[in-house]
Amino acid sequence: MSLVRVEDLSVGFGAVRAVDSVSFTLAPGAALGLVGESGSGKSTVAAALLGLHRDTGARVTGSVRVGGVDVAAAGDDELRRLRGGVAAMVFQDPLSALDPYFAVGDQIAEVYRAHSGASRRAARARAVDVLGRVGIPDAARRARSRPHEFSGGMRQRALIAMALACEPDLLIADEPTTALDVTVQAQILDLLHALREETGMGLLLVTHDVGVAAESVDDVLVMRDGRVVERGGVAQVLGAPRDAYTRELLSAVPRVDGVRGGPSGSGDVEGAVGDVVVEAEGLRRVFGRGRRAFAAVDGVSLTVRAGETLGVVGESGSGKTTLGRMLVGLLEPTSGKLRHGGAEKSGKGVVPGVQMVFQDPVSSLNPRRSVGESIADPLRARGDRDEDAIRARVRDLMARVGLDPAHYGRYPHEFSGGQRQRVGIARALAANPRLIVCDEPVSALDVTTQAQVTALLAELQRELGLALVFVAHDLAVVRQVSDRVAVMRNGRIVEQGTVDEVYGSPQDPYTRQLLAAVPALDPAVAAERRAARAAGAHAVREDGGAAGKELAAA
Amino acid sequence: MTTTAPVAVKSRALDRALTGGLGGLLGGGFTGFVLRRVLGAVVTLFVLSAVIYAVFYVAPGDVAQITCGPRCSPAQVQQVSEQLKLDDPIYVRYLDFLRGVLVGQDYSTGTGVLHCDAPCLGLSYRTDQQVTELILNKVPVTGSLAIGAMVLWLILGVGTGVLSAWRRGRLTERVLTAVTLAGTATPVFVIGLLLMILVCGRLQWLPFPQYVPFTDDPQQWAWNLLLPWVSLALIEAAKYARLTRSSMLETLAEDHVRTFRAYGIRERSIVGRHALRGALAPVVALSANDFGSMFGGALLTETLFGLPGLGRELVQAVRVVDLPVVVGMVLVTGFFVVLANAVADVLYAVADRRVVLS
């Protein structure tokens, strides 16, 4: 009998049909990936397996059976036994998924008690036991910590421990690694893999990241607009996709090891690389004072020339955003020199000719002003007063970034994520900058949209001879768009060079570690890398050590 | 790791003492947090006392004339003015006042010396009674009123709020909302009066309220205060119900609540244990403020039910510009507001350790 049998499942919210006639089965111990972009309905399917749509006003039709239980027909008690006992869910954001007011161990113990009826003491022991199994060092002590005292990776481990507590037959992981750094992501995926081998659990993995699926599952369903467009073995679907959308999705995925086939190809810029636009020397920025002083950027030197893209890549806390903000003038360096176009930066404030594109296109646009007005802001800020000229310029810019100039008066919520980022780019272009610093410009976007936005940036750069600084955590995206790349760690640049040098023959051990952690699209390669990481086997301890340091600092 | 830890702690403490200044001396951690909070409270009270002094100094009216009475001769007024040291510059009088608070003060009464002990807030211009004593006599009355009313309004308000968040959109919620809104919309003298007429007059279930100290007879104390408590609680409860409801709805929508639902935890336990705990933070903060301000603001209730509390005393003192009494009263009110807020902050920090870190 199959562990999960979904037949003709449809879920509707109001007038929207989020899931449309989805059917699949999962054998005990098997691993299935649900892959799709945002809005494809993949998380809605996962939630339906646990009956989480009950009493929410969603219309659910079709049949869902998990571990022999008919989810739609099950009574409240039966459904509670199913949730956590038969199928356990691991959520995306491990910080918000745990109650900040309770110790991690107590939360796991509560779940265990609800299902086993064990004593408080036994439930606590169980919590410590599972925390130990997911690789939390000194689990007995750390079980008493609150979630905020854990690092991101440890929190995700704690959530997995909660899932393990009742020994479920099925683990449902909804974007389990999306909020994590790439090296931590590799550790969590390895952990899930090892636990599956150990316990024989089935796995349903929901992810937008094709590479993550390639690492972790046997079979894959590709979803789009609530429907399954393709299904099959992971090697076959990713290696030889039959559906047009799957092919489009795969070709949009930036590759860290492939040829630089990105739409940009900006390596061979016409007119080659020009004058120095910005030059930083020994740049340092300290936050806090006295005992709490902490150098976010600690002695960074770099040069960016007209017409070239410098990729700045690093994990969270590496100081890349702080560096980007200093280059624009949003933050004052504590020490070091910053020269724009040969002139040393003097005084405070944003430097003329330098603009920024932000990560979150939703929150970086004022929701109460039309996008046209937002794009016009830099023009007005520099003193333009001729309304007709401003409007004409904004319409030009909108057309230039691929927006309909007739949408001048529309508001940000009327646009999709990719379109909003185009608005952000148009706004950055308005004042004819020589340098644009893009801080994670595409990390909130789906891969197909990502590819369009990076292509636009490359095209603009070619035409306008812009210098770009592209700050991102995603090594593959950085490779795709950059001419040169700087790898940051703990406020310092550990390695800097042309893209081919850094990615082709990384010199610094940290760069090598980062590259090894990027999920491979080919399942065979992924398995090979996993074996290599297991041989290294120090990864787990490193995560624990980092968390220990955080704790000591607090 | 374990062997080096004590050394690290010691050197950090030293480092803190050397470089951290006052905040550093008080330390990080929980004790440091509490100490910093208390220090902040003391500073607030000093600023408050100075502001009140300044306000009454610029206020119009001849204090000596008012204190002496309408039929005093100019000479008598002059005498009063000298006796009360009204001719001294304001900073001298303020420093005098501060000295009284910190070390006590002696007053000449013509025939002998009246000693006023350390937290001395001066003597009433009108009755020559020590202000500290006067206030201490009234604090238990207003305190009894405030504590009982707060307990009732918290039970009523939080209970209603939780129920209406849980039963959102159903009949229960609509009825509860209507009832609490009606309570809030009715002034205390209407609710209180109606209750008195009904419960004490018509039904004769309770005696007409009359203050009995707790130390004399706890049962009589409670019976007599029941009506004032209920009237105040009915008025305040709606505010708490609304706050609790919106705060609950917010926490119920949070990711960690979804986690516990997905793990088969009972709804009752999710609402009562996880959502309520998160939702209580703003409720605690608001009740701290309300509790504190009861000490200066329960005037209508005190008057209506004939309770000899601080509110009534304050109104009388303001009418005759009895400066020491007014300053003392405002300080005591301020003291309770600040104290209640400090307690609320510490409670916060106990519930949520992240507060200490930030």
Contacts between the chains, C-beta under 8 A, distances in Angstrom:
chain1	res1	chain2	res2	distance
A	50	B	262	5.5
A	52	B	258	7.6
A	52	B	261	6.7
A	52	B	262	6.1
A	79	B	264	7.4
A	80	B	264	3.7
A	80	B	265	7.8
A	80	B	266	7.1
A	81	B	264	6.4
A	82	B	264	7.1
A	83	B	261	7.4
A	83	B	262	5.6
A	83	B	263	5.7
A	83	B	264	3.7
A	84	B	262	7.2
A	84	B	263	3.7
A	84	B	264	4.5
A	85	B	264	6.5
A	88	B	262	7.9
A	88	B	263	6.9
A	89	B	259	7.8
A	89	B	262	4.6
A	89	B	263	7.7
A	91	B	255	6.6
A	91	B	258	7.3
A	91	B	259	6.1
A	91	B	262	7.8
A	93	B	255	6.3
A	96	B	254	6.5
A	96	B	255	3.8
A	96	B	256	6.3
A	97	B	255	4.9
A	97	B	256	5.8
A	97	B	258	7.6
A	97	B	259	4.8
A	98	B	256	5.5
A	98	B	259	6.9
A	99	B	256	4.4
A	99	B	259	7.9
A	99	B	260	7.5
A	99	B	274	5.2
A	99	B	277	7.9
A	99	B	278	7.6
A	100	B	256	7.4
A	100	B	278	7.6
A	100	B	352	6.4
A	100	B	354	6.7
A	101	B	274	7.7
A	101	B	277	5.0
A	101	B	278	6.4
A	101	B	351	6.0
A	101	B	352	5.9
A	102	B	274	7.7
A	110	B	260	7.8
A	110	B	265	6.7
A	110	B	269	7.9
A	111	B	260	7.6
A	111	B	263	4.6
A	111	B	264	7.7
A	111	B	265	6.8
A	114	B	263	7.2
A	114	B	264	5.9
A	114	B	265	5.4
A	114	B	266	7.3
A	114	B	269	7.9
A	115	B	264	6.6
A	146	B	353	5.8
A	146	B	354	7.6
A	148	B	353	7.5
A	148	B	354	5.2
A	148	B	357	7.7
A	149	B	353	8.0
A	159	B	259	7.7
A	162	B	259	7.8
A	162	B	263	6.9
A	290	B	19	4.8
A	290	B	20	5.6
A	290	B	21	7.9
A	290	B	24	6.8
A	291	B	12	7.2
A	291	B	15	5.9
A	291	B	16	6.0
A	291	B	19	6.5
A	291	B	20	6.1
A	291	B	24	7.0
A	548	B	1	7.5
A	552	B	8	7.3
A	554	B	357	6.0
